[in-house]
Each structure stands twice: as structure tokens, then as C-alpha cells.
Amino acid sequence: MDLRLSHPIHHRARQVSHLQLAVPFALIALVTLVDVLAPPDVHLGPFLVAAPAVTASFAGPRMTGFVGLVAVLAQVVVAATRTSLTDLNHTFQIIALVMISGFVTFFAHLREVHEKEMVQLRSVAETAQQVVLRPLRDRMGPLGVASVYLAAAAEARIGGDLYAAARTATATRLIIGDVRGKGLEAVGDAALVLGAFRAAAHQEAELPGLVDYLEAAVSPDLDGSEDEGSAGVPGDGGESFVTAAVLEVPDEDPVLHLVSCGHPPPLVLRRAGGVVRLEVPRPGPPLGLAGLVAAPVAAQTFAFAAGDALLLYTDGVLEARDRDGTFYPLAERVAACSGMHPQALLDHLCRDLLAHATGNTLGDDAAMVAIERLV
């Protein structure tokens, strides 16, 4: 089962509570009352500017402008009560209040426009990503499968996390990866990797051959080739790459084969208990950087028996921090999940991860895939 969780940005005006709105109006009423009752040489009118300024911090331009108008009317009432509307001191106070209210209303408008743009950008990025990340089937051969995508909360900074699975005649092949960078460009690079994986997963007989195919497909697009609009100035070669873990789980043998391309090591939760980190002695470089390393890609074999569960994940999971700056202890939390089926495991980890993260939000997108060998 595929599950995607996101944290969309909502318009601030929709989040305004009655209690928040009561603050500026109460401030206006209090300042007006005290100013009317104050001695002749005491003037509290300038404090009225705080009302529209406070409103602009949580409301839109209409409400900010309305509060500013109420504040100006309150200042007019104070002027008429204490002296007259033509009093020079009150006249300048009213003019200053009108100008400041106009400024804060304008800035509230600019913030509202910016937030709407961020909502639209993120919506486009999420839609593109949903097209790229096809849902994984619940059952693939002898494996039970579940996946989850957790979107970060930072504006439209959607990431390039990716995963996919493909069935061959005798095995299931999987990939999980993370494109360096954010936004639609990262989603496009993720689509490139996933397209190459889906095209070659059924054709390449050996796992290293599949990884070589992915490298060949990715490198021309990420090698910093010249930008047509940059007047021949070469791109920033080596700046773009994709970390990935490519796996093959045979149907008949209780093992799995892994090629790591600079990606965090998968975790295996043994049926008998305990978590094993699948460390590869000589991991390959991230996709797009193989030209920097001459060593050939090699697959490592690990035990994966019936009842064992495999967890694939991206950096966003490990990099979630609590208020004290402590990273999420994934291996420790997984160890407490013995006996859970893939979907239950991911549901538990998602709740636990968001509870650990500061403000219950992630600073980077995260993806996880859980696989259980059923037979």
C-alpha cells in the first residue's frame, strides 16, 4: 500500500481565531479609554498603531486594513473628546496612524500573495511527484510491501525522494533513492531515474548491470553539460547526483542482493528479534558520479528469511531532529516493532517520527518502504 502524507500551507486568514481578533480590538478599546481619561499632557494615541501591526502578523490585508480604520476612528474620537479635530497634536497622530496602517496593510497583502504562490508551487510539485511515484502493490511474489512519502513543511521545497519496484520471472527488484536538490528540478531528476529503472529492471540479468544502466541513463543529464542559454558557460558538473540503494529479492532463496550507491544502509528486522544494518563494505558512488571512481559496482548478499522485514528509507528520516537537536534513532525505534506487518510498521514509524521532529514537521522530505518476506 502506498501512503503519502504532506503538510500543505494554508492561507493565514483561514487560521485566524476569534481570540486572535479580539487582541487588536481590545487594545484599541483600552488605549482609547485610557487616553480619554488621561491628564491633558498625557497622549497615548501613538500606541494605537500597535493594533494594525499586530493584526498584520496573523491576518490578511482586509482585516488589517479594517483594524487600521477602527484605530483611526478611535483616534478621531479621542481628539474630539479631549480637544478638537483641528488640534495640531491630534492631527499629526491621525495622519501618522493612517500612514502606518496603510504600510502594514500593504505588507500583509504582499505576504498573502507570496503564500498563495507557495501553495500553487507546492501543489504543482506534489502533483508531479504523485505521477512519478507510482503506488507499490501490497503483494509482490513472496513479499508484502508498503510505502510512505512524508513531505516537508518548508514552502514548496519538495524533494526528489524516489522508490519503485518491479517483478521479474524469479525475483522482485526495488530501488529507493534521493536526488540532491529540491523543487520541480529534483522531481524531474527522480522521474529520469525511475524511468530508467522501470525500463531496465526486466532486461538486465544481473543487479550490477542494472546499476550500470541507471548510471549511463542518469549521467548525461546530471554531468553538468553546457546550458544552451548560458552562452557556452559550462554547468556545475558534479553538483547533481542521486544516492540510491538497488535490491533484488529472489523468490526461492532466503537472501537479498544489494548494491549501494552512497545511500543509507537498509535495516532488516529479524523474525527472531534484533535489527541488522546492511552495511556494504565497498559502496559505489551516487548515480551521476561514477566517472570519479574506477572501481566496478558489486552486489552484496544478505540473509532474508521468511518472517524478516526490510526497511528502506531516505535521509529525511535520519535527519529529523527534536528540540534538543537529537537525530531520530531509527534503528532503535525499528527494533521495538517486531512482529508488525509492513503497513503497520510504517504507520507506527510515521507517528513516532513526527512526534520526535520539532513542531511535528520535517525539515526535509522522507520516504520509507517496508518489505516482509511472507514465505
Secondary structure as GFF3:
##gff-version 3
##sequence-region A 1 375
A	DSSP	beta_strand	2	5	.	.	.	ID=ss1
A	DSSP	three_ten_helix	12	15	.	.	.	ID=ss2
A	DSSP	alpha_helix	18	37	.	.	.	ID=ss3
A	DSSP	three_ten_helix	45	49	.	.	.	ID=ss4
A	DSSP	alpha_helix	50	56	.	.	.	ID=ss5
A	DSSP	alpha_helix	61	82	.	.	.	ID=ss6
A	DSSP	alpha_helix	88	132	.	.	.	ID=ss7
A	DSSP	beta_strand	139	140	.	.	.	ID=ss8
A	DSSP	beta_strand	143	150	.	.	.	ID=ss9
A	DSSP	beta_strand	159	167	.	.	.	ID=ss10
A	DSSP	beta_strand	171	182	.	.	.	ID=ss11
A	DSSP	alpha_helix	183	200	.	.	.	ID=ss12
A	DSSP	alpha_helix	207	222	.	.	.	ID=ss13
A	DSSP	three_ten_helix	228	230	.	.	.	ID=ss14
A	DSSP	beta_strand	242	250	.	.	.	ID=ss15
A	DSSP	beta_strand	255	261	.	.	.	ID=ss16
A	DSSP	beta_strand	267	269	.	.	.	ID=ss17
A	DSSP	beta_strand	275	277	.	.	.	ID=ss18
A	DSSP	three_ten_helix	290	292	.	.	.	ID=ss19
A	DSSP	beta_strand	300	303	.	.	.	ID=ss20
A	DSSP	beta_strand	309	313	.	.	.	ID=ss21
A	DSSP	alpha_helix	315	318	.	.	.	ID=ss22
A	DSSP	alpha_helix	330	335	.	.	.	ID=ss23
A	DSSP	alpha_helix	342	356	.	.	.	ID=ss24
A	DSSP	three_ten_helix	358	360	.	.	.	ID=ss25
A	DSSP	beta_strand	366	373	.	.	.	ID=ss26
###
